[in-house]
Amino acid sequence: EKFAMKKTLIALATLAVAGTAFAQSSVTISGKLRYAYESVSSAAGAKTNGLRVTDGDLNFVAVEDLGGGMKASAAMAYVSRGRDTAISARDASITLAGGFGSVMIGSIEAGNGIIGLGGAGAPVYGLDNGTTLAGAGNVDIIKYTLPAMNGFTVSVNTTDATTVLGQEATAATGDSTGVGVGYANGPLAVAADLTNYGANASGSTADSRTRISASYNLGMAKIGAGFQTSSTTANVDTKQQIFGVAVPMGALTLGLNIASSKTDGVARANKGTDLGAKYDLSKRTYIAAAYQTTKTAGATASASKYRVQLAHSF
């Protein structure tokens, strides 16, 4: 009986320790799925339309309390868009955070840096298509962010392309060093960053890039603006800009983005206009309609597309 009681006490103690360990860590699962009817018309007059999945993600985030004010977190995301589509990887990262700030290392999508604030959060397609505005690129990154001070944040990072070790895949991705500054306080948010690209670029002519964007919440509307200048090793500059507005009216939000880009030596500019409306059925479900028109430099006609979308997140 004494032996059996001793085993029971040991088991209870083990459970208590395990319970304490599990209480210090947590895992959350989230995601989204978006379906739409969409119609696309090219500048040449070709037209396609029909139903499609516009987005589908599954996200896992694990957070562990390391004690002493430190936390470790790991995040992994996957694309999941229904039948006849492959499940594929999206962002994956590990972050250590504490009184020193945070260090994040991962393989992520480095998105357009001015459309977030400059677009004012308008419910639109997004003009970061690689022509009107710069598109996204996949990178391996390590980023250090100082602790926030009075609304200010400062970060430094270095990246490599995910495709080739130590080399750039394109001018937009990989082998770079950057510094960024952000400010968010009340209705105002501002972000700026400077990136320098490596000299060992594989077939790339990228040299440097400067971005700045801001948004301001007026209450009845949020407005935003963003600007980007990038230079090549041949001193050819490309300047991009975006202006955005989002107007909330209860469950309904209306939005507008206008963007353009101009490259030295190229006649005229690439231009785009985004219109959108979103109606929230709940905190996680909405219906939306969006219309976009784009025109490339020198083109005689515009391309356009529109969609009606149903979305749910969890």
GIKAFEN-V944884 format. One record per pair of residues at least 4 apart in sequence whose ideal C-beta (glycine too) atoms are under 7 Angstrom apart, sorted by the first residue. I is the first residue (numbers start at 1). J is the second residue. D is the distance in Angstrom with one decimal. If there is no record, write none. Layout:
i-><I | I>
j-><J | J>
d-><D | D>
This chain:
i-><1 | 2 | 3 | 4 | 5 | 6 | 7 | 8 | 9 | 10 | 11 | 12 | 13 | 14 | 15 | 16 | 17 | 18 | 19 | 20 | 24 | 24 | 25 | 25 | 25 | 25 | 26 | 27 | 27 | 28 | 29 | 30 | 30 | 31 | 31 | 31 | 31 | 31 | 32 | 32 | 32 | 32 | 32 | 32 | 33 | 33 | 34 | 34 | 34 | 34 | 34 | 35 | 35 | 35 | 35 | 35 | 36 | 36 | 36 | 36 | 36 | 37 | 37 | 37 | 38 | 38 | 38 | 38 | 39 | 39 | 39 | 39 | 40 | 40 | 40 | 41 | 41 | 41 | 41 | 42 | 42 | 43 | 43 | 43 | 43 | 53 | 53 | 54 | 56 | 56 | 56 | 56 | 57 | 57 | 57 | 58 | 58 | 58 | 59 | 60 | 61 | 61 | 62 | 62 | 63 | 63 | 64 | 64 | 65 | 66 | 66 | 66 | 69 | 69 | 70 | 70 | 70 | 71 | 72 | 73 | 74 | 75 | 75 | 75 | 76 | 77 | 77 | 78 | 78 | 78 | 78 | 79 | 79 | 79 | 80 | 81 | 91 | 91 | 91 | 92 | 92 | 93 | 93 | 93 | 93 | 94 | 94 | 95 | 95 | 95 | 96 | 96 | 97 | 99 | 101 | 101 | 101 | 101 | 102 | 103 | 104 | 105 | 105 | 106 | 107 | 107 | 108 | 108 | 109 | 109 | 110 | 110 | 110 | 110 | 110 | 111 | 112 | 112 | 112 | 112 | 112 | 113 | 113 | 113 | 114 | 114 | 114 | 114 | 114 | 114 | 114 | 115 | 115 | 115 | 115 | 115 | 115 | 116 | 117 | 117 | 117 | 117 | 117 | 117 | 117 | 118 | 118 | 118 | 118 | 118 | 118 | 119 | 119 | 119 | 119 | 120 | 120 | 120 | 120 | 120 | 120 | 120 | 121 | 121 | 122 | 122 | 122 | 122 | 122 | 122 | 122 | 123 | 123 | 123 | 123 | 123 | 123 | 124 | 124 | 124 | 124 | 124 | 124 | 125 | 125 | 125 | 127 | 127 | 127 | 127 | 127 | 127 | 127 | 128 | 128 | 128 | 128 | 129 | 130 | 130 | 131 | 131 | 132 | 132 | 132 | 132 | 132 | 132 | 132 | 133 | 133 | 133 | 133 | 134 | 134 | 134 | 135 | 137 | 137 | 137 | 138 | 138 | 139 | 139 | 139 | 139 | 139 | 139 | 140 | 140 | 140 | 141 | 141 | 142 | 142 | 143 | 143 | 144 | 144 | 145 | 145 | 146 | 146 | 148 | 148 | 151 | 151 | 151 | 152 | 153 | 154 | 155 | 156 | 157 | 158 | 159 | 159 | 159 | 160 | 160 | 160 | 160 | 161 | 161 | 161 | 161 | 161 | 161 | 163 | 164 | 164 | 166 | 166 | 167 | 167 | 167 | 167 | 168 | 168 | 168 | 168 | 168 | 168 | 168 | 169 | 169 | 170 | 171 | 171 | 171 | 175 | 175 | 175 | 175 | 176 | 176 | 176 | 176 | 177 | 178 | 178 | 178 | 179 | 179 | 180 | 180 | 180 | 181 | 182 | 182 | 183 | 183 | 184 | 187 | 187 | 188 | 189 | 189 | 190 | 191 | 192 | 192 | 193 | 194 | 195 | 195 | 196 | 197 | 197 | 197 | 197 | 197 | 201 | 205 | 205 | 205 | 206 | 207 | 207 | 207 | 208 | 209 | 209 | 210 | 211 | 212 | 213 | 213 | 213 | 214 | 214 | 215 | 215 | 215 | 216 | 217 | 218 | 218 | 221 | 221 | 221 | 222 | 223 | 224 | 225 | 225 | 226 | 226 | 227 | 228 | 229 | 229 | 230 | 231 | 231 | 232 | 236 | 236 | 236 | 237 | 238 | 238 | 239 | 239 | 240 | 241 | 241 | 242 | 242 | 243 | 244 | 244 | 245 | 245 | 246 | 246 | 247 | 247 | 248 | 251 | 251 | 252 | 252 | 253 | 254 | 255 | 256 | 256 | 257 | 258 | 259 | 260 | 260 | 260 | 261 | 261 | 262 | 266 | 267 | 267 | 268 | 268 | 269 | 270 | 270 | 271 | 272 | 272 | 272 | 273 | 274 | 275 | 275 | 276 | 276 | 276 | 277 | 277 | 278 | 278 | 279 | 279 | 280 | 281 | 281 | 281 | 284 | 284 | 284 | 285 | 285 | 286 | 287 | 287 | 288 | 288 | 289 | 290 | 290 | 291 | 292 | 292 | 293 | 293 | 294 | 294 | 295 | 295>
j-><5 | 6 | 7 | 8 | 9 | 10 | 11 | 12 | 13 | 14 | 15 | 16 | 17 | 18 | 19 | 20 | 21 | 22 | 23 | 24 | 64 | 65 | 62 | 63 | 64 | 65 | 63 | 60 | 62 | 61 | 60 | 59 | 314 | 57 | 58 | 59 | 313 | 314 | 55 | 56 | 57 | 311 | 312 | 313 | 56 | 312 | 53 | 54 | 55 | 309 | 311 | 51 | 53 | 54 | 309 | 310 | 52 | 54 | 307 | 308 | 309 | 51 | 307 | 308 | 49 | 52 | 305 | 307 | 47 | 49 | 305 | 306 | 47 | 48 | 305 | 47 | 303 | 304 | 305 | 46 | 303 | 299 | 301 | 302 | 303 | 81 | 82 | 309 | 79 | 80 | 81 | 82 | 77 | 79 | 90 | 77 | 78 | 80 | 77 | 76 | 73 | 75 | 73 | 74 | 71 | 73 | 71 | 72 | 71 | 70 | 71 | 72 | 98 | 99 | 96 | 97 | 98 | 97 | 96 | 95 | 94 | 91 | 92 | 93 | 92 | 90 | 91 | 87 | 88 | 89 | 90 | 87 | 88 | 90 | 87 | 85 | 106 | 108 | 109 | 106 | 107 | 104 | 105 | 106 | 108 | 105 | 106 | 102 | 103 | 104 | 102 | 103 | 102 | 147 | 144 | 145 | 146 | 147 | 145 | 144 | 143 | 141 | 142 | 141 | 140 | 162 | 139 | 141 | 136 | 138 | 136 | 137 | 139 | 159 | 173 | 136 | 128 | 133 | 134 | 135 | 136 | 193 | 211 | 228 | 118 | 211 | 213 | 226 | 227 | 228 | 242 | 119 | 126 | 128 | 133 | 226 | 242 | 213 | 189 | 191 | 213 | 214 | 215 | 224 | 226 | 213 | 224 | 225 | 226 | 242 | 244 | 224 | 242 | 244 | 257 | 215 | 222 | 223 | 224 | 244 | 245 | 246 | 222 | 246 | 244 | 245 | 246 | 255 | 256 | 257 | 276 | 253 | 255 | 276 | 277 | 278 | 288 | 255 | 257 | 274 | 275 | 276 | 290 | 274 | 290 | 292 | 132 | 133 | 242 | 257 | 259 | 272 | 274 | 133 | 134 | 135 | 136 | 135 | 134 | 135 | 270 | 296 | 259 | 260 | 261 | 270 | 271 | 272 | 294 | 240 | 242 | 259 | 261 | 172 | 228 | 240 | 172 | 170 | 172 | 173 | 162 | 173 | 159 | 160 | 161 | 162 | 173 | 174 | 159 | 160 | 162 | 157 | 159 | 157 | 158 | 155 | 157 | 155 | 156 | 153 | 155 | 153 | 154 | 152 | 153 | 183 | 184 | 185 | 183 | 182 | 181 | 180 | 179 | 178 | 177 | 174 | 175 | 176 | 165 | 166 | 174 | 175 | 167 | 168 | 169 | 173 | 174 | 175 | 169 | 169 | 202 | 175 | 200 | 174 | 175 | 200 | 202 | 173 | 174 | 175 | 198 | 201 | 202 | 204 | 173 | 174 | 204 | 204 | 205 | 206 | 197 | 198 | 200 | 201 | 195 | 196 | 197 | 198 | 196 | 193 | 194 | 195 | 193 | 194 | 191 | 192 | 193 | 192 | 190 | 191 | 189 | 190 | 189 | 216 | 217 | 216 | 214 | 215 | 214 | 213 | 211 | 212 | 211 | 210 | 208 | 209 | 208 | 201 | 204 | 206 | 207 | 208 | 206 | 232 | 233 | 234 | 232 | 231 | 232 | 233 | 231 | 228 | 230 | 229 | 228 | 227 | 224 | 225 | 226 | 224 | 225 | 222 | 223 | 224 | 223 | 222 | 222 | 223 | 245 | 246 | 247 | 246 | 245 | 244 | 242 | 243 | 241 | 242 | 241 | 240 | 237 | 239 | 238 | 235 | 237 | 236 | 263 | 264 | 265 | 264 | 261 | 263 | 261 | 262 | 261 | 259 | 260 | 257 | 259 | 258 | 256 | 257 | 255 | 256 | 253 | 255 | 253 | 254 | 253 | 279 | 280 | 277 | 279 | 278 | 277 | 276 | 274 | 275 | 274 | 273 | 272 | 269 | 270 | 271 | 269 | 270 | 269 | 297 | 297 | 298 | 297 | 298 | 297 | 296 | 297 | 295 | 292 | 293 | 294 | 293 | 292 | 290 | 291 | 288 | 289 | 290 | 288 | 289 | 286 | 288 | 286 | 287 | 286 | 285 | 286 | 287 | 312 | 313 | 314 | 311 | 312 | 311 | 309 | 310 | 309 | 311 | 308 | 306 | 307 | 306 | 304 | 305 | 302 | 304 | 302 | 303 | 299 | 302>
d-><6.3 | 6.3 | 6.5 | 6.5 | 6.4 | 6.4 | 6.3 | 6.4 | 6.3 | 6.4 | 6.4 | 6.3 | 6.5 | 6.2 | 6.0 | 6.6 | 6.5 | 6.2 | 6.2 | 6.9 | 6.3 | 4.3 | 6.7 | 6.5 | 4.1 | 6.9 | 5.4 | 6.6 | 4.6 | 5.1 | 5.8 | 4.8 | 6.3 | 5.1 | 4.4 | 5.8 | 6.9 | 5.8 | 6.4 | 6.9 | 5.4 | 6.6 | 6.9 | 4.1 | 4.8 | 5.8 | 6.9 | 4.6 | 4.3 | 5.7 | 4.1 | 6.9 | 5.8 | 7.0 | 6.9 | 5.4 | 6.4 | 4.8 | 4.3 | 6.2 | 3.9 | 5.6 | 6.4 | 5.2 | 6.5 | 6.0 | 6.6 | 4.0 | 6.9 | 3.8 | 6.4 | 5.7 | 7.0 | 5.2 | 4.3 | 4.7 | 6.4 | 5.1 | 6.8 | 4.5 | 5.2 | 5.4 | 4.4 | 6.1 | 4.6 | 4.3 | 5.3 | 6.2 | 6.5 | 5.0 | 3.9 | 6.7 | 5.8 | 6.5 | 6.7 | 7.0 | 4.8 | 5.0 | 4.6 | 5.0 | 6.4 | 4.7 | 6.5 | 4.9 | 6.1 | 4.6 | 6.7 | 4.8 | 5.8 | 4.1 | 6.2 | 5.7 | 5.2 | 5.4 | 6.9 | 6.9 | 3.9 | 5.1 | 5.5 | 4.8 | 5.0 | 6.8 | 6.9 | 5.3 | 4.7 | 3.8 | 5.0 | 5.6 | 6.9 | 6.2 | 6.2 | 6.5 | 4.7 | 5.9 | 5.3 | 4.3 | 6.6 | 4.3 | 6.1 | 5.5 | 5.3 | 5.5 | 6.7 | 2.7 | 6.1 | 5.7 | 6.4 | 5.6 | 6.9 | 4.4 | 6.7 | 5.0 | 4.0 | 6.8 | 6.6 | 5.1 | 4.7 | 4.9 | 4.9 | 5.3 | 4.8 | 7.0 | 4.5 | 6.2 | 5.2 | 5.6 | 6.6 | 6.0 | 5.0 | 5.7 | 6.2 | 5.4 | 4.9 | 6.9 | 6.9 | 4.4 | 3.8 | 5.7 | 5.4 | 6.7 | 6.4 | 6.2 | 4.3 | 7.0 | 4.6 | 5.3 | 4.2 | 2.9 | 6.6 | 5.3 | 5.9 | 4.7 | 6.4 | 5.2 | 6.3 | 6.5 | 6.0 | 6.9 | 5.7 | 5.8 | 4.1 | 5.7 | 4.3 | 5.2 | 6.2 | 4.3 | 4.7 | 5.3 | 2.5 | 4.2 | 5.8 | 5.9 | 6.1 | 4.0 | 4.9 | 5.3 | 4.6 | 5.7 | 3.6 | 3.7 | 5.5 | 4.6 | 6.2 | 5.2 | 5.1 | 6.6 | 4.4 | 2.5 | 6.1 | 5.5 | 6.0 | 5.6 | 5.0 | 4.2 | 6.6 | 3.6 | 5.5 | 5.4 | 5.2 | 3.7 | 6.7 | 3.9 | 5.5 | 5.5 | 5.1 | 4.4 | 4.4 | 5.0 | 6.9 | 6.0 | 4.4 | 4.3 | 5.8 | 4.8 | 6.5 | 5.4 | 6.8 | 6.2 | 6.8 | 3.5 | 5.2 | 6.0 | 5.2 | 7.0 | 6.1 | 5.0 | 6.8 | 3.8 | 5.5 | 5.4 | 6.3 | 5.2 | 6.3 | 6.4 | 6.6 | 6.5 | 6.9 | 6.6 | 4.3 | 3.2 | 4.6 | 6.3 | 4.1 | 6.7 | 6.4 | 6.2 | 5.5 | 5.7 | 6.5 | 4.8 | 5.5 | 5.7 | 4.6 | 6.6 | 5.9 | 5.8 | 3.9 | 6.5 | 5.5 | 6.1 | 4.2 | 6.8 | 4.7 | 6.7 | 5.1 | 5.3 | 5.6 | 3.6 | 5.3 | 4.4 | 5.5 | 4.7 | 5.1 | 5.1 | 4.9 | 5.9 | 6.9 | 5.1 | 7.0 | 6.0 | 5.2 | 5.6 | 6.2 | 5.3 | 4.2 | 5.1 | 2.9 | 6.5 | 4.6 | 6.4 | 6.4 | 7.0 | 7.0 | 6.9 | 6.4 | 6.6 | 4.0 | 6.3 | 4.0 | 4.5 | 6.8 | 4.2 | 5.5 | 4.4 | 5.2 | 5.7 | 6.3 | 4.7 | 6.2 | 3.7 | 6.4 | 3.6 | 6.5 | 6.1 | 5.1 | 6.4 | 4.9 | 6.4 | 5.5 | 5.6 | 6.4 | 4.0 | 6.6 | 5.7 | 6.9 | 6.9 | 3.7 | 5.2 | 6.8 | 4.7 | 6.9 | 4.5 | 4.5 | 5.5 | 3.9 | 5.4 | 6.5 | 5.1 | 4.4 | 5.4 | 6.7 | 4.3 | 5.4 | 5.3 | 6.6 | 4.5 | 5.2 | 6.2 | 6.8 | 4.2 | 6.0 | 6.8 | 6.5 | 4.3 | 5.0 | 6.3 | 6.3 | 4.8 | 5.5 | 4.9 | 5.2 | 6.7 | 4.3 | 5.1 | 4.6 | 5.6 | 6.9 | 6.8 | 3.3 | 6.6 | 6.2 | 5.9 | 6.8 | 3.8 | 5.7 | 4.7 | 6.8 | 6.6 | 5.8 | 6.6 | 4.6 | 4.8 | 5.2 | 4.3 | 7.0 | 5.2 | 6.8 | 4.7 | 5.1 | 4.3 | 6.1 | 5.3 | 5.1 | 6.4 | 5.2 | 4.6 | 6.8 | 4.9 | 6.6 | 5.1 | 6.1 | 4.4 | 6.8 | 5.4 | 4.2 | 6.6 | 6.0 | 6.1 | 4.1 | 5.1 | 6.8 | 4.5 | 6.7 | 5.3 | 5.9 | 4.5 | 6.8 | 4.7 | 4.9 | 5.6 | 4.5 | 6.7 | 5.2 | 4.8 | 5.3 | 4.8 | 6.8 | 5.8 | 4.0 | 5.5 | 5.0 | 4.8 | 6.4 | 4.8 | 6.2 | 4.8 | 4.1 | 5.3 | 6.5 | 5.9 | 4.5 | 5.7 | 5.8 | 5.3 | 5.3 | 5.0 | 6.8 | 6.9 | 4.3 | 5.3 | 5.0 | 6.9 | 4.7 | 6.5 | 6.8 | 4.1 | 6.6 | 5.2 | 5.4 | 4.2 | 6.1 | 5.3 | 4.8 | 4.5 | 5.9 | 6.8 | 5.9 | 4.9 | 6.4 | 7.0 | 4.8 | 5.5 | 6.8 | 5.5 | 4.7 | 6.8 | 5.1 | 6.6 | 5.6 | 4.4 | 6.7 | 5.5 | 5.0 | 4.5 | 6.4 | 5.2 | 5.5 | 4.4>
